[in-house]
Amino acid sequence: MFMRWIKHLILPGLLLLTLCGCANSSNMVVDTAGIQELENQSSQADYHLPITRLDHDLWRAARRLGWAMPYPIKPDMDGHYRGKGMMPDGRQLIVDAWPNENDTDQFTVNVKIGHFGDAQRQAWYLSKLREVLKGDPMPKRGLNFTKDDVVKKDSQP
């Protein structure tokens, strides 16, 4: 009796769920204006904002997509940013950003996913970064968990 249930109801239901319910859906809304595909299978875009916004916003864009990236991302001596992260499927995410030499309020971001690149998801990240940069900057709290940071100024003698 139990085998009849498995044979007639459960197995076809699992097969139907596998074929229809677990298929990849392409619900990525991507604004591809200004995004260039490069020869090394990476994607690149220019943004007209101060580059200091990238301290937190490179991470925020990856977080909103559900991708892993260490936080915060700080620039090197030349002002170049490099963030490394991980896609949910295990591929490596590399985000490079650098200021433009001619304009101080403009920077370029280059994204590469995996060894061979993924143009659709790279454009998705750059589109999400543009959306994050249009919003308010992330507040810098600067808490180091010392007594001076935690104790309110009104309660001190």
N, C-alpha and C positions, 0 to 999 in steps of 0.2 A: 504494500500500500504506500509506504513512504517513498519507495523508488519510483512509483508512478507520479508522485508529486514532483520529484526532482526532474524526472524525464519530461513531463508535459508543461510544467509551469516555471520552475526555477531556472533551468538551463536556457530556455528561450528568452526569458526575461533578462537574464544576465547578458546574453548575446545581443539583445536589442539595446540594452543600456550601454554596452561596450561600443556598438557601432554608431549609435545616434547620440547618446547622452554625454559621452566622454570625448567627442571629437573636438579638435581645436577650433575655437571660434575666433574670427578675426574682428574683434570689437575694438581694435586700436584706432583711435582717431588721431591722425597725424597731420599737422600743418607743415607741409614740406617747403614752404616759401623760404628761400635763403639757405637751404640745406644742400650741400654739394657732396657728391660721391667721389672719393679719391681713388687713385689707382691701387693703393695698398689695402683696399676693401674697408676703409674707414669712412666716416661721415664727418663733415665739418660745417660749422655755422659761425657767423659773426653776430655779436651783440653790442648794443650801444648803451652801456652802463659802466659805472666804475667797477674795476676788477675785484675790489674788496668784497663785493657781494658774494663771490664764489667761496669764501671761507665756509659758509654754511649751506649755500644753495646748490652746490654740486651734490652734496649729500641728501638734501631735501628732495631733489628731483628723483634720485635713485630710490629713496624711501617711499615716495608716493607711487612708484611703479612696483614696489615689493621686491626690490633688488637689494643685495647686501653691499654696503660700502662703509669703511671705517670713518669715524667722525672725530673731530673736524679735520678738514683738509687745509693744510697751511702751505703758503708759497715757499719756494726755495729762494736763494740769494738773488736770482735774476727776475723774480716775480712770476715764475712759471708754476702752475699748479699741476699736480699729477695725482689722480685718485684711482685706486685699484679696488675693484669689487668683484662680486660673484653673482652670476645669474642663477635663477632657481634651478636651471638644468645643469649647473656645474661649470658652465663656460666662464672664462675670465672677462671682466669688464675693465677697460682702461680708458680713463677720461683725462685728456691733456688740455690745458688752457694757458694762454699766454696773452700779454697785452700787445696791442698794435703799436708799432714804433711811432707812427705819425699822429695818432689820436690817443690821448691818455684815457678818454672815457669810452674806449672801444676795445673789445677783446675777442679772441677766436677760441672756440672749443672744438676739439677733435675727439671722437668717440670710436672705439673699436671693440667689438664683442667677439670673443673666441679667436681662433687662429685665422679663420677665413672670412671673418666679418659676417654681419647680419644686417643688411641695409635697412630692413623694415624696423627692427627694434632699435637700431642706432638713430634713425629718424624719429622714432617714438620718444627716445630719451631727450633728444635735442628739442623736440616740440614741448615736452613736459618741462624742460629747463626754461624755455621761453615763457611758459605759463607761470612758473614759480617766480621768475625774475620780474614779471609784470606786477606781482603782488608786493606786499610790504616786506621789508627785510626782516630776517629773524632777529629778535632782540638778543643782545649780548649780555648775559647775566654776570659772568665773571665770578661765580661762587667757587671758592677754593675750600670751603668747609672749614674755615678757621673761625675762631670765636668772634672776630670783628665782623665777619660776613653774616653770622647767624644771629647775633644779639642785636636787637633793635636799638637804635640810637636813643629813643625816648626812655628806655629802661636803664640806661647807664647812669651812674651817679655823677 
